[in-house]
Amino acid sequence: MNNNKSLSRELSLISLGLIKEDLDFKLSKYQIEQIVESALDSLINHCREELDNCESELENASQKILDSELQEGFDSSLSNVREDLKSL
């Protein structure tokens, strides 16, 4: 329910920004549809950009985890080799 209110609020604010500041005019149904469609397009593009940013951050985090796991494996194998050399 709160998501619907938030979405409605965002669309209203975007739509208001698209309306020209002429106080003595009336909007036709077609003009209102265009304004709402433009507002939706803006919101969708913003969401896509945010998702792209999240995707990039997830890829970076995944790579860091992989690098960390590889480093841990390398460190433990060096330790094993050292122990084997000491026992000789």
Backbone as CSV, one residue per row, in Angstrom:
resi,resn,N_x,N_y,N_z,CA_x,CA_y,CA_z,C_x,C_y,C_z
1,MET,0.819,-1.188,0.000,0.000,0.000,0.000,0.866,1.255,0.000
2,ASN,1.904,1.288,0.850,2.786,2.449,0.907,3.540,2.636,-0.405
3,ASN,3.875,1.522,-1.073,4.573,1.616,-2.351,3.707,2.314,-3.389
4,ASN,2.411,2.039,-3.368,1.497,2.695,-4.314,1.431,4.196,-4.056
5,LYS,1.404,4.579,-2.786,1.368,6.002,-2.445,2.658,6.690,-2.870
6,SER,3.768,6.021,-2.627,5.066,6.584,-2.992,5.184,6.736,-4.502
7,LEU,4.748,5.725,-5.224,4.785,5.763,-6.685,3.872,6.861,-7.211
8,SER,2.692,6.980,-6.648,1.759,8.034,-7.054,2.347,9.414,-6.788
9,ARG,2.991,9.559,-5.651,3.606,10.834,-5.294,4.720,11.190,-6.282
10,GLU,5.564,10.223,-6.605,6.650,10.456,-7.559,6.107,10.844,-8.929
11,LEU,5.097,10.117,-9.402,4.506,10.429,-10.711,3.870,11.813,-10.709
12,SER,3.234,12.172,-9.602,2.618,13.503,-9.504,3.670,14.593,-9.582
13,LEU,4.755,14.419,-8.844,5.812,15.428,-8.852,6.468,15.552,-10.222
14,ILE,6.727,14.426,-10.853,7.317,14.462,-12.203,6.351,15.121,-13.177
15,SER,5.078,14.756,-13.087,4.067,15.327,-13.987,3.955,16.833,-13.803
16,LEU,3.961,17.288,-12.560,3.873,18.728,-12.294,5.063,19.472,-12.899
17,GLY,6.228,18.815,-12.886,7.400,19.436,-13.476,7.317,19.543,-14.986
18,LEU,6.484,18.725,-15.600,6.345,18.731,-17.051,5.300,19.730,-17.544
19,ILE,4.468,20.229,-16.639,3.402,21.163,-17.016,3.958,22.579,-17.037
20,LYS,3.647,23.306,-18.074,4.097,24.694,-18.185,3.373,25.546,-17.154
21,GLU,4.034,26.602,-16.719,3.512,27.447,-15.642,2.570,28.532,-16.160
22,ASP,1.579,28.153,-16.900,0.576,29.104,-17.386,-0.704,28.822,-16.607
23,LEU,-1.146,29.779,-15.846,-2.285,29.547,-14.963,-3.627,29.512,-15.695
24,ASP,-3.728,30.128,-16.851,-4.999,30.202,-17.567,-5.045,29.232,-18.749
25,PHE,-4.951,27.966,-18.473,-5.049,26.998,-19.552,-5.777,25.755,-19.051
26,LYS,-6.299,25.034,-19.990,-6.951,23.772,-19.675,-6.261,22.689,-20.488
27,LEU,-6.053,21.562,-19.846,-5.402,20.443,-20.523,-6.457,19.520,-21.118
28,SER,-6.195,19.089,-22.330,-7.090,18.095,-22.927,-6.718,16.719,-22.366
29,LYS,-7.587,15.771,-22.576,-7.335,14.413,-22.111,-6.061,13.875,-22.746
30,TYR,-5.844,14.191,-24.013,-4.656,13.741,-24.728,-3.391,14.334,-24.096
31,GLN,-3.430,15.618,-23.743,-2.273,16.266,-23.133,-1.961,15.663,-21.765
32,ILE,-2.993,15.369,-21.018,-2.799,14.745,-19.704,-2.174,13.362,-19.874
33,GLU,-2.640,12.608,-20.852,-2.064,11.288,-21.114,-0.591,11.403,-21.499
34,GLN,-0.267,12.406,-22.309,1.131,12.613,-22.697,1.999,12.954,-21.491
35,ILE,1.498,13.794,-20.619,2.247,14.181,-19.424,2.487,12.970,-18.523
36,VAL,1.444,12.186,-18.298,1.582,11.003,-17.447,2.517,9.987,-18.099
37,GLU,2.410,9.816,-19.405,3.295,8.888,-20.117,4.753,9.345,-20.024
38,SER,4.997,10.632,-20.160,6.355,11.164,-20.029,6.884,10.961,-18.612
39,ALA,6.016,11.171,-17.628,6.414,10.968,-16.236,6.769,9.500,-15.990
40,LEU,5.957,8.594,-16.520,6.252,7.162,-16.382,7.571,6.804,-17.061
41,ASP,7.799,7.352,-18.246,9.050,7.091,-18.955,10.242,7.558,-18.124
42,SER,10.119,8.736,-17.528,11.203,9.261,-16.686,11.458,8.347,-15.490
43,LEU,10.394,7.917,-14.859,10.527,7.044,-13.695,11.118,5.686,-14.087
44,ILE,10.680,5.143,-15.204,11.207,3.860,-15.682,12.686,3.985,-16.006
45,ASN,13.078,5.071,-16.673,14.493,5.267,-16.999,15.332,5.395,-15.728
46,HIS,14.807,6.088,-14.746,15.518,6.212,-13.471,15.698,4.831,-12.824
47,CYS,14.645,4.033,-12.838,14.723,2.683,-12.257,15.729,1.822,-13.009
48,ARG,15.748,1.933,-14.329,16.729,1.171,-15.122,18.151,1.570,-14.759
49,GLU,18.391,2.870,-14.618,19.727,3.347,-14.245,20.125,2.801,-12.875
50,GLU,19.194,2.823,-11.939,19.484,2.307,-10.604,19.764,0.808,-10.641
51,LEU,18.995,0.075,-11.441,19.231,-1.366,-11.572,20.584,-1.646,-12.212
52,ASP,20.969,-0.839,-13.204,22.289,-0.992,-13.826,23.395,-0.753,-12.806
53,ASN,23.213,0.273,-11.970,24.197,0.541,-10.922,24.284,-0.619,-9.933
54,CYS,23.144,-1.161,-9.562,23.117,-2.300,-8.637,23.785,-3.519,-9.263
55,GLU,23.535,-3.728,-10.545,24.160,-4.856,-11.236,25.679,-4.722,-11.209
56,SER,26.164,-3.534,-11.471,27.596,-3.285,-11.458,28.186,-3.516,-10.069
57,GLU,27.508,-3.023,-9.050,27.978,-3.218,-7.678,27.979,-4.689,-7.290
58,LEU,26.971,-5.436,-7.715,26.920,-6.869,-7.420,28.045,-7.618,-8.123
59,GLU,28.328,-7.244,-9.370,29.429,-7.877,-10.090,30.764,-7.600,-9.404
60,ASN,30.956,-6.355,-8.954,32.190,-6.008,-8.240,32.313,-6.796,-6.941
61,ALA,31.223,-6.886,-6.197,31.235,-7.626,-4.938,31.515,-9.103,-5.181
62,SER,30.895,-9.647,-6.210,31.121,-11.056,-6.545,32.581,-11.306,-6.906
63,GLN,33.176,-10.401,-7.667,34.578,-10.538,-8.044,35.491,-10.442,-6.825
64,LYS,35.164,-9.525,-5.904,35.967,-9.400,-4.685,35.886,-10.664,-3.837
65,ILE,34.696,-11.254,-3.762,34.537,-12.502,-3.007,35.348,-13.608,-3.660
66,LEU,35.286,-13.716,-4.971,36.047,-14.736,-5.693,37.549,-14.531,-5.485
67,ASP,38.004,-13.278,-5.608,39.423,-12.979,-5.400,39.852,-13.350,-3.981
68,SER,38.983,-13.052,-3.010,39.277,-13.367,-1.620,39.383,-14.881,-1.417
69,GLU,38.461,-15.623,-2.005,38.485,-17.080,-1.883,39.730,-17.658,-2.552
70,LEU,40.103,-17.112,-3.696,41.305,-17.591,-4.380,42.548,-17.281,-3.552
71,GLN,42.595,-16.093,-2.955,43.740,-15.705,-2.123,43.837,-16.605,-0.901
72,GLU,42.696,-16.915,-0.272,42.702,-17.804,0.887,43.215,-19.183,0.502
73,GLY,42.774,-19.681,-0.660,43.245,-20.981,-1.141,44.736,-20.956,-1.421
74,PHE,45.228,-19.872,-1.995,46.645,-19.726,-2.299,47.457,-19.655,-1.011
75,ASP,46.967,-18.887,-0.032,47.666,-18.753,1.249,47.750,-20.089,1.976
76,SER,46.652,-20.849,1.971,46.662,-22.132,2.674,47.542,-23.142,1.951
77,SER,47.603,-23.105,0.622,48.463,-24.040,-0.101,49.931,-23.691,0.135
78,LEU,50.281,-22.391,0.256,51.653,-21.996,0.589,52.030,-22.497,1.971
79,SER,51.076,-22.388,2.891,51.326,-22.863,4.240,51.591,-24.365,4.236
80,ASN,50.830,-25.112,3.469,51.023,-26.565,3.374,52.381,-26.899,2.782
81,VAL,52.791,-26.157,1.763,54.094,-26.404,1.132,55.210,-26.112,2.133
82,ARG,55.083,-25.040,2.890,56.093,-24.705,3.904,56.219,-25.811,4.936
83,GLU,55.060,-26.288,5.390,55.076,-27.368,6.394,55.734,-28.617,5.813
84,ASP,55.414,-28.927,4.568,56.027,-30.118,3.938,57.534,-29.944,3.809
85,LEU,58.003,-28.752,3.463,59.431,-28.494,3.327,60.138,-28.570,4.682
86,LYS,59.479,-28.087,5.724,60.066,-28.153,7.067,60.215,-29.585,7.534
87,SER,59.313,-30.453,7.148,59.366,-31.844,7.600,60.439,-32.640,6.879
88,LEU,60.995,-32.125,5.803,62.055,-32.832,5.089,63.319,-32.713,5.801
